[in-house]
Amino acid sequence: MARHLEGKVAAVTGGGRGIGREVAKALAAQGAAVVVNDLGVTVAGQRETTSPADDVVKEIKASGGTASSNHLDIATPDGGEGLVNQAIREYGQLDILVNVAGILRDRMIFNMTIEEWDAVLNVHLRGHFCTMRPATAHMRERKYGRIINFSSNAAQGSPGQPNYAAAKAGILGLTYSTANAMQKYGVTCNAIFPGAATRMTDTIPAGRMAGAPSSSDSVEGSPMDPANVPPIIVYLASDEAADVTGQVFGASGYRISRYTHMKPDRVLMGTGRWDIDQLFKVFKSTLGQGMEPARMFLA
């Protein structure tokens, strides 16, 4: 069987558990040297005594792969630069960056504290920027790179997750901007809407979200196994995907989807500045026709 990432070097944030763990293992199995980053925190972001990144590195090495662990906080500039610099220092370059790390602090918008808001935005959105800034600088010099960011279908309006939804929507904008800026340098940037049972989905109350996966303790070999997500990551990280950039793919169970970009659905044209009374008269029969409520789709 071909190894599609032979000779490549990858860094994976949040690579110690769940989907990140499976991504790190899959990249290594395809021939990449992998720097596995995981700070070692609970779902809510509290520090633990050990980092699971070390365990993943042991698994990869036991299977004949090449990997090293990284315990830096990628929500800080020093942490992001440290991750990129470690890959370059140990393996000579960085070809692939996969941003998976994330936490949850769920609460309804009217109950959310500023601390809960900041904690989630910092890890998800700021964390993506802090790794992507040094990674893109390095990739621009080498005229090569693959960046895969983890967004979520929560960006489409997950109830009770205003911080998480905002962060994941922000990651889409960051992905599109980076794709447009870096394409001329041979660097691609794409986003993923993953669907799998993890520690994070275990926190979703039953019935709050249609199609919510079952417990992560009992999904191995099932459609909600996190191991089902990496195949599209491997493809996007490969040389074969040189012309795939600025796209969003869903990976859930045995299904891979491609999402369309936001575009106008209906357009109401005037001959000049709109008269307010006239807009009141025509809105329901024009822009107001066929509106759908904000809703989430399975990846």
Summary of the structure (lengths in Angstrom):
residues: 299
radius of gyration: 20.3
end to end distance: 28.4
largest distance: 71.6
contacts: 993
relative contact order: 0.13
helix: 40%
strand: 15%
